[in-house]
Amino acid sequence: MHRSRSFRRLDRVTPKKRHVIHYERKAASLPHCAICGKELNGIPSKSNPKGKSLRSNARIFGGVLCADCASRVIKLASRIENGELRLTDISIRDKEYVLQMVSH
């Protein structure tokens, strides 16, 4: 169990001057936006034991993209549907999420 790297190793000295290794789980990091890497607001850390619906936002791309990137993807998808843009004009990072929007 302790051979995985999900446990931190802590060197400790006991009161009898023995060197022992204590193991503890690493702290979970905050979720980040999949496009820009900014920390997502309104979402608790991954170690939160609540259900999935309480861990992410209910809006489209909630818990995956930040508000700025989500609004940009929605705008790009609507421009593609209206024929103002082509898929080749979009950056590679945005393309996956724009395709999801267009397919719905």
C-alpha positions, 0 to 999 in steps of 0.5 A: 500500500505504501509503495505507491506515490500517492503517500508522502514519506515523512522521516521522523525521530521517535522519543527513543531516537529511532528513525522511522518513516511515517506515511500520509496521503498527499493533499489534493490540489484544486481543480484547474481549467483544461485550456488556460490552467487557471484555478476553477472558482466555486469548486471544492478540492478533490478530496471532498467526499460530497457527491459529483453534483455538489463538486462541480458547477451545473452549467456547461463545461462546469468543473472543466473550463473556467468562465472565460474559456467556456464563454469563448468556446460557446461564442466560437461554436455559434460562429461556426454554426452560423458559417462565420468561422471554419474549424481550421481557424480555431486553436487546437486547445479550443477545438475539442470543446467547440466540437462538443458544442457543435455536436449537441 
